[in-house]
Amino acid sequence: MKAKSVRVDLPEEALRGRSWDAQAIARDLRLLWLLEEVRARRLGFAKAAELAGVPQAKFLGLMGQHNITPFDYDADELVLEFRRDG
């Protein structure tokens, strides 16, 4: 898979009490970025799970932890759709 690199400077204060594991931090940041791409509807959750290298079920669980819906409709859109069909 082709990849682009991004440099992120993290404040040392934010890392106090944590072991410095650059690869683990990079994985966390990549996962959070993919979650935000799904939240913004720029990426589907199945593709984001693939790019994150995690099973879809695990990614859905992470979405739930971050209050991200797997549905393409927000609550107001669903209400309008049901009213139209009902």
Number of C-alpha atoms within 10 A of each C-alpha: 3 3 5 4 5 7 6 8 6 8 8 7 7 8 10 9 7 7 8 10 8 9 9 11 11 14 13 13 13 14 20 16 14 22 24 17 15 22 19 11 13 11 14 17 23 17 13 21 21 12 13 19 12 14 11 16 11 11 22 19 12 16 19 12 9 13 10 17 15 17 11 12 11 10 11 8 11 13 11 11 12 9 9 8 6 6
